[in-house]
Amino acid sequence: MAPRRPAELYRAPFPLYTVRLHPRRPLAITAGGGGAAKTGIRNGVHFLQLEQIGGQLSASLLHCHDTETRATMTMALAGDVIAAGQDNSCHILRFSLQEPEGPGTAGKDGSGDKGARRRRGPGGGAQGSTQSGAREVRVESLQRVRTDFSPDALQKAVRFSADGALLATGGADGFLRLWEFPSMKKTLEFRAHDGEIEDIALGPDNKQVVTAGRDFQCCVWQQDQLVTGLRWHENLPGIPDKAYRYQACRFGAVEGSAGALRLYTVQVPHKRERRPPPCYLTKWDGKSFLPLLTRPCGSEVVSCLSISDSGTFLGLGTVTGSVAIHIAFSLQRLYYVKEAHGIVVTDVAFVPESRPGRELLGGHEAALLSVAVDSRCKLHLLPTRRSLPVWLLLVLCAGLIVATILLLQLAFPGFL
C-alpha cells in the first residue's frame, strides 16, 4: 500500500531552504527568504515547537527572527548555536528559550524579532493567534565571517563537528575553510575543488573531512592533504568518468555496531537527458573508504540527503519535489511520495532519536521533515516494521520439527 500524502506541518511566508531539529528539545528550526531582491518577500529564521496533540505531530510557531536582506540558504546546528549560510558569509547566532516576563513582552529584545506563538495543525493552517504563557525565544547575533570570495560568492555547505569545536564551510570558490568554534579563528584554508563545493562531511574524530564538488570529485582530506579520491563506479562497467557528479556526502553510524562508521554519497547525472538515467546511492567503509554497496535510487535528480541518528535510515529529496526514505543496510527504498512538494526539495532532516524525539514519533519508527521552495514544511512518517520476536521464531521452528516427525511416523509406521 502506498504511503498517504504527507501532512503539511508548517507554511512559511517565504521560500524555505533549510531545516534542522534540536537534538535535546522538541524544536525545529527552518529558514529561507527572498534574498536581497526588492520583491516584498521577507527573510528569516523560524523556530517551531513540536508536540503530539491528539495522536498527531503538530508545530507551533514560537519565534520569527528577521535576517533583513539575507536569505539563509544553509544551516548547521550545535546545541543552541546556529551557523547560518547567508550569501558570501556565515552568521553565528545563539538562541535561548525563556519563560515570558509578562504581558506584552514578546518581541522586545531589540532585534526586531517577533515572539508570537501560533498553533499549526497537521494541515498547516493557522489555528488562532498568540498564545499567552508561551515560552519566548531570544536570538543573539555573535559573529559574522566571510566564507566565500568568488565573483558570484555563495556559501553552499556548512557543518559542525560532533563535539562542536570545529566548523567547516565551503562554497562557490571551491575552498574548504575550517574554523575554531566559538572563537571563529580560521585554522585551515585551501582549494579543495576546481569549482563549487556541494557538500561537506566531518568525521567523528575531526581528523578527516570529506568534500563533494561539481568537478566530479569526492575527496577525503586530512588537514590540507588529500587522503584519497572516491571512485564509486570502478566496479560498474559502462559508466564514463564524467557522466555523474557527487551531490551529497554524509557520515553515519552503524546500528548495533559501536565504533563502526559508514560514509554515504549520492551521485546524480551531470547532464539531463530525454530519458533520464538513474541516480545512485553508495555506501562506503568509513575507515578504508572502499565502496561496500551501490544501488540506483530512481531517475529523479536527488537534491538533498539526511541520515538518522542511529544510521538506520537515509532520507532523500529530489528536484521534482519527491521524498524517499531508504534503509541504510541494503539501500532499499522503504517510503516514497512522488511530488510531495510542488518544486525542488531543498532540505530534509530526521526527528532525533533522543528521548524528546522518540516522544514525538507516536509509535512510528522514524519521522522525516522536508522543506522546499514552495514555503512548506511537510512531515513524513515511517510506520514501525512488523517483526516476530526471537522466542516466537524458536517456538515455530520447534513446532515445525515436531510436526514433521509426526507426519513421518504416520506415513511410515515404525519410523521411530
C-alpha positions as CSV (number, residue, x, y, z in Angstrom):
1,M,0.0,0.0,0.0
2,A,1.4,3.4,-1.0
3,P,2.0,5.9,1.9
4,R,-0.5,8.6,2.5
5,R,0.2,12.1,1.3
6,P,2.4,13.8,3.9
7,A,0.9,16.2,6.4
8,E,1.7,19.9,5.9
9,L,3.4,20.7,9.2
10,Y,4.0,24.4,8.6
11,R,3.8,27.0,5.9
12,A,6.2,30.0,5.9
13,P,5.7,33.4,4.3
14,F,8.8,32.8,2.2
15,P,10.7,30.0,0.4
16,L,12.3,27.6,2.7
17,Y,15.9,26.3,2.1
18,T,17.0,24.5,5.2
19,V,15.6,22.8,8.3
20,R,17.3,21.4,11.4
21,L,16.0,19.7,14.6
22,H,17.3,20.3,18.1
23,P,18.8,17.0,19.5
24,R,17.5,17.6,23.0
25,R,14.4,19.7,22.6
26,P,11.2,19.2,20.6
27,L,12.2,22.2,18.4
28,A,12.5,22.6,14.6
29,I,14.4,25.5,13.0
30,T,13.7,26.4,9.4
31,A,15.0,29.3,7.4
32,G,14.9,30.9,4.0
33,G,13.6,34.0,2.3
34,G,13.5,36.0,-0.9
35,G,17.1,37.4,-0.7
36,A,18.1,41.0,-1.4
37,A,15.7,41.5,-4.3
38,K,13.0,44.0,-3.6
39,T,10.1,41.7,-4.2
40,G,8.4,42.1,-0.8
41,I,9.4,38.6,0.3
42,R,11.0,38.7,3.7
43,N,14.0,36.7,5.0
44,G,14.0,34.9,8.3
45,V,14.7,32.0,10.7
46,H,11.6,30.5,12.2
47,F,11.5,28.4,15.4
48,L,8.8,25.8,15.7
49,Q,7.7,23.9,18.8
50,L,6.9,20.3,18.0
51,E,4.4,18.3,20.1
52,Q,2.0,15.4,20.0
53,I,-1.7,16.6,20.0
54,G,-4.4,14.1,19.7
55,G,-2.1,11.5,18.4
56,Q,-0.7,13.7,15.6
57,L,2.6,15.6,15.4
58,S,1.9,19.4,15.3
59,A,4.0,22.5,15.1
60,S,3.6,25.9,16.8
61,L,5.4,29.0,15.6
62,L,7.4,30.2,18.6
63,H,9.5,32.9,17.1
64,C,10.4,34.7,13.9
65,H,13.9,36.0,13.6
66,D,14.3,38.6,10.8
67,T,17.5,38.3,8.8
68,E,17.0,41.6,7.0
69,T,18.1,41.4,3.3
70,R,19.9,38.0,3.7
71,A,18.2,34.7,3.0
72,T,19.6,31.7,4.9
73,M,20.5,29.0,2.3
74,T,22.4,26.5,4.5
75,M,22.4,25.9,8.3
76,A,24.2,23.9,10.9
77,L,23.2,23.4,14.5
78,A,25.4,22.7,17.6
79,G,23.3,22.8,20.8
80,D,21.8,26.3,21.0
81,V,24.1,27.8,18.3
82,I,23.2,28.2,14.6
83,A,25.7,28.7,11.8
84,A,23.6,30.2,9.0
85,G,25.0,30.5,5.5
86,Q,23.9,33.8,4.0
87,D,25.2,34.9,0.7
88,N,29.0,35.0,1.0
89,S,29.2,34.7,4.8
90,C,28.4,32.6,7.8
91,H,26.4,34.2,10.5
92,I,26.7,32.7,14.0
93,L,23.6,33.0,16.2
94,R,22.8,31.9,19.7
95,F,19.2,31.3,20.9
96,S,17.7,30.6,24.2
97,L,14.2,29.6,25.4
98,Q,12.8,31.8,28.2
99,E,9.6,31.9,30.1
100,P,7.7,35.1,29.4
101,E,8.2,38.0,31.7
102,G,4.6,39.2,31.5
103,P,2.0,40.6,29.0
104,G,3.3,42.5,26.1
105,T,7.0,41.4,26.4
106,A,7.2,39.3,23.3
107,G,9.4,40.7,20.6
108,K,11.0,43.4,22.8
109,D,14.6,42.1,22.6
110,G,15.8,45.0,20.4
111,S,16.4,42.8,17.4
112,G,13.2,43.3,15.5
113,D,12.1,39.7,16.1
114,K,8.6,38.6,16.7
115,G,7.9,36.2,19.5
116,A,4.2,35.4,18.8
117,R,3.3,31.8,19.0
118,R,0.6,30.4,16.7
119,R,-0.6,26.9,16.7
120,R,-0.1,24.9,13.5
121,G,-2.1,21.8,13.0
122,P,-1.2,18.8,10.7
123,G,-2.8,20.7,7.8
124,G,-0.5,23.7,8.3
125,G,-3.2,26.3,8.7
126,A,-3.1,28.8,11.5
127,Q,-5.4,27.9,14.3
128,G,-5.6,31.1,16.3
129,S,-3.4,33.9,17.3
130,T,-0.8,34.4,20.0
131,Q,-1.0,32.0,22.9
132,S,-0.4,33.7,26.2
133,G,2.1,32.0,28.5
134,A,4.1,30.6,25.7
135,R,7.9,30.3,26.0
136,E,9.9,33.0,24.3
137,V,12.9,32.6,22.0
138,R,15.7,35.1,22.3
139,V,18.2,35.3,19.5
140,E,21.7,36.9,19.8
141,S,24.0,37.6,16.9
142,L,27.5,36.5,17.9
143,Q,29.6,36.9,14.8
144,R,29.7,37.1,11.0
145,V,32.7,35.8,8.9
146,R,33.1,35.9,5.2
147,T,33.4,32.3,3.8
148,D,33.4,32.7,0.0
149,F,35.4,35.1,-2.2
150,S,34.3,34.1,-5.7
151,P,32.7,36.7,-8.1
152,D,29.3,35.0,-7.5
153,A,30.1,34.3,-3.9
154,L,27.8,31.9,-2.1
155,Q,28.3,29.6,0.9
156,K,26.8,26.3,-0.2
157,A,27.8,24.0,2.7
158,V,28.4,24.3,6.5
159,R,28.9,21.6,9.1
160,F,29.7,21.5,12.8
161,S,31.9,18.7,14.1
162,A,30.4,16.2,16.5
163,D,31.9,17.9,19.5
164,G,31.0,21.4,18.3
165,A,34.7,22.6,18.4
166,L,35.1,22.9,14.7
167,L,33.1,24.5,11.8
168,A,33.7,23.7,8.2
169,T,32.4,25.8,5.3
170,G,32.6,25.5,1.5
171,G,31.1,27.3,-1.4
172,A,31.3,28.6,-4.9
173,D,35.0,29.3,-4.9
174,G,35.9,25.7,-4.2
175,F,37.8,26.5,-1.0
176,L,37.4,24.4,2.2
177,R,37.7,26.6,5.3
178,L,37.9,25.2,8.8
179,W,37.2,27.5,11.8
180,E,37.7,27.0,15.6
181,F,34.5,27.5,17.5
182,P,33.5,29.7,19.3
183,S,36.4,32.0,18.5
184,M,35.8,31.6,14.7
185,K,39.6,31.7,14.2
186,K,40.4,30.3,10.7
187,T,42.6,27.3,11.1
188,L,42.8,26.0,7.6
189,E,42.0,27.3,4.1
190,F,42.8,25.6,0.7
191,R,41.3,24.9,-2.7
192,A,39.6,21.5,-2.4
193,H,37.8,21.5,-5.8
194,D,38.0,23.2,-9.2
195,G,34.5,24.5,-8.9
196,E,31.7,24.7,-6.3
197,I,31.7,22.6,-3.2
198,E,28.3,20.9,-2.9
199,D,28.6,19.2,0.4
200,I,30.9,18.6,3.4
201,A,31.1,15.7,5.9
202,L,33.2,15.8,9.1
203,G,34.5,12.6,10.6
204,P,33.6,12.0,14.3
205,D,37.3,12.4,15.4
206,N,37.7,15.7,13.5
207,K,40.7,14.3,11.6
208,Q,39.1,13.7,8.3
209,V,36.9,15.8,6.1
210,V,35.0,14.7,3.0
211,T,34.1,17.2,0.3
212,A,31.8,16.7,-2.7
213,G,32.3,19.1,-5.6
214,R,30.9,19.8,-9.0
215,D,34.2,18.8,-10.6
216,F,33.2,15.2,-10.5
217,Q,35.3,14.6,-7.4
218,C,34.6,13.5,-3.9
219,C,37.7,13.8,-1.7
220,V,38.9,12.7,1.7
221,W,41.2,15.2,3.4
222,Q,43.4,15.2,6.5
223,Q,44.3,18.8,7.1
224,D,45.1,20.0,3.5
225,Q,46.5,16.7,2.4
226,L,44.5,14.5,0.0
227,V,44.0,11.1,1.6
228,T,42.0,9.6,-1.3
229,G,39.6,10.4,-4.1
230,L,36.5,8.2,-4.1
231,R,35.6,6.2,-7.2
232,W,32.1,4.9,-6.8
233,H,31.8,3.4,-10.3
234,E,35.1,1.5,-10.6
235,N,33.2,-1.8,-10.3
236,L,30.3,-0.7,-12.6
237,P,31.4,-1.1,-16.2
238,G,29.8,1.1,-18.8
239,I,29.7,4.3,-16.7
240,P,32.0,7.0,-18.1
241,D,34.1,9.0,-15.6
242,K,32.3,12.3,-16.2
243,A,28.7,11.1,-16.6
244,Y,27.9,11.6,-12.9
245,R,28.9,14.1,-10.3
246,Y,28.7,13.8,-6.5
247,Q,25.8,15.7,-5.0
248,A,25.9,14.9,-1.3
249,C,28.0,13.1,1.4
250,R,27.3,12.2,5.0
251,F,28.9,10.1,7.7
252,G,26.6,7.7,9.6
253,A,26.7,5.3,12.5
254,V,26.1,1.5,12.1
255,E,23.2,0.3,14.1
256,G,24.2,-2.3,16.7
257,S,27.9,-1.9,16.0
258,A,29.7,0.5,18.3
259,G,32.6,2.4,16.8
260,A,31.8,1.4,13.2
261,L,31.3,4.1,10.7
262,R,29.9,4.4,7.2
263,L,30.0,7.2,4.6
264,Y,27.1,7.7,2.2
265,T,27.3,9.6,-1.1
266,V,24.7,10.5,-3.8
267,Q,25.7,10.6,-7.4
268,V,23.5,12.4,-10.0
269,P,23.8,12.7,-13.8
270,H,25.9,15.5,-14.9
271,K,23.7,16.2,-18.0
272,R,20.0,16.0,-18.3
273,E,18.7,13.7,-21.0
274,R,15.3,13.0,-22.5
275,R,15.3,9.6,-20.8
276,P,17.0,10.4,-17.5
277,P,19.4,7.8,-16.2
278,P,19.1,6.8,-12.6
279,C,20.8,8.4,-9.6
280,Y,22.9,6.2,-7.3
281,L,23.4,5.8,-3.6
282,T,26.8,4.4,-2.4
283,K,27.8,3.1,1.0
284,W,31.5,3.3,1.9
285,D,33.5,1.9,4.7
286,G,34.2,4.9,7.0
287,K,37.8,4.0,7.6
288,S,39.2,2.4,4.4
289,F,36.8,4.4,2.2
290,L,36.3,1.4,0.0
291,P,32.8,1.1,-1.6
292,L,30.6,-1.5,0.0
293,L,27.3,-1.2,-1.9
294,T,25.9,0.9,-4.7
295,R,22.2,0.9,-5.7
296,P,20.1,3.1,-8.1
297,C,17.7,5.3,-6.2
298,G,15.4,6.4,-9.1
299,S,15.6,8.7,-12.1
300,E,14.5,11.9,-10.3
301,V,17.6,14.0,-9.6
302,V,18.4,13.9,-5.9
303,S,18.8,17.4,-4.3
304,C,19.5,16.6,-0.6
305,L,20.4,13.8,1.8
306,S,20.0,13.2,5.6
307,I,20.8,10.3,7.9
308,S,19.0,9.3,11.1
309,D,20.9,9.4,14.4
310,S,21.3,5.6,14.6
311,G,22.4,5.3,10.9
312,T,19.4,3.1,10.1
313,F,17.7,5.3,7.6
314,L,18.6,7.7,4.7
315,G,16.3,10.5,3.7
316,L,16.3,11.9,0.1
317,G,14.7,14.9,-1.5
318,T,14.5,15.5,-5.3
319,V,14.4,18.4,-7.6
320,T,10.9,17.4,-8.7
321,G,9.6,17.6,-5.2
322,S,9.6,13.9,-4.2
323,V,10.7,12.5,-0.9
324,A,12.0,9.0,-0.1
325,I,13.4,7.0,2.9
326,H,15.9,4.2,2.3
327,I,17.2,1.6,4.8
328,A,21.0,2.0,5.2
329,F,21.7,-1.7,5.5
330,S,20.7,-2.6,1.9
331,L,19.9,0.9,0.5
332,Q,16.5,-0.4,-0.4
333,R,13.6,2.1,-0.5
334,L,11.0,1.8,2.2
335,Y,9.0,5.0,1.7
336,Y,8.3,7.2,-1.3
337,V,5.9,10.0,-2.1
338,K,6.0,11.4,-5.6
339,E,5.9,15.2,-5.8
340,A,5.3,15.7,-2.1
341,H,6.2,19.3,-2.8
342,G,5.4,21.3,-5.9
343,I,9.0,22.2,-6.6
344,V,12.6,21.3,-5.6
345,V,13.1,19.9,-2.1
346,T,15.8,22.0,-0.6
347,D,16.5,20.1,2.7
348,V,15.4,17.0,4.7
349,A,16.0,16.2,8.4
350,F,15.1,13.3,10.6
351,V,13.5,13.7,14.0
352,P,16.3,13.0,16.5
353,E,16.3,9.6,18.3
354,S,16.8,11.2,21.7
355,R,14.1,10.8,24.4
356,P,12.3,14.0,23.3
357,G,12.4,12.9,19.7
358,R,11.1,9.4,20.5
359,E,8.1,11.0,22.3
360,L,7.3,12.8,19.1
361,L,7.2,9.7,16.9
362,G,3.9,8.5,18.3
363,G,4.6,4.8,17.6
364,H,6.3,5.3,14.3
365,E,9.8,4.0,13.6
366,A,11.1,7.3,12.1
367,A,9.9,10.8,11.1
368,L,11.4,13.0,8.4
369,L,10.8,16.7,7.8
370,S,11.2,18.1,4.3
371,V,11.2,21.8,3.2
372,A,11.0,23.3,-0.3
373,V,10.9,26.5,-2.3
374,D,7.1,26.2,-2.1
375,S,7.4,27.5,1.5
376,R,6.1,24.3,3.1
377,C,7.5,22.0,5.7
378,K,6.0,18.5,5.5
379,L,6.0,15.5,7.7
380,H,6.8,12.0,6.5
381,L,6.1,9.1,8.9
382,L,7.6,5.7,8.5
383,P,5.4,3.0,10.2
384,T,7.1,0.5,12.5
385,R,8.2,-2.5,10.6
386,R,6.5,-5.7,11.8
387,S,8.8,-8.4,13.1
388,L,8.5,-11.6,15.1
389,P,10.3,-11.9,18.4
390,V,13.1,-14.4,18.5
391,W,11.4,-16.6,21.1
392,L,8.3,-16.9,18.8
393,L,10.6,-17.9,15.9
394,L,12.2,-20.6,18.1
395,V,8.8,-22.0,19.1
396,L,7.6,-22.1,15.5
397,C,10.8,-23.9,14.4
398,A,10.3,-26.4,17.2
399,G,6.7,-26.9,16.3
400,L,7.7,-27.5,12.7
401,I,10.2,-30.1,13.6
402,V,7.7,-32.0,15.8
403,A,5.0,-31.8,13.1
404,T,7.5,-33.2,10.5
405,I,8.3,-36.2,12.8
406,L,4.7,-36.9,13.4
407,L,3.9,-36.9,9.7
408,L,6.8,-39.3,9.0
409,Q,5.5,-41.6,11.8
410,L,2.0,-41.6,10.2
411,A,3.4,-42.2,6.7
412,F,5.9,-44.8,7.8
413,P,4.7,-46.7,10.8
414,G,7.6,-47.9,12.9
415,F,9.7,-44.9,11.8
416,L,10.6,-44.2,15.4
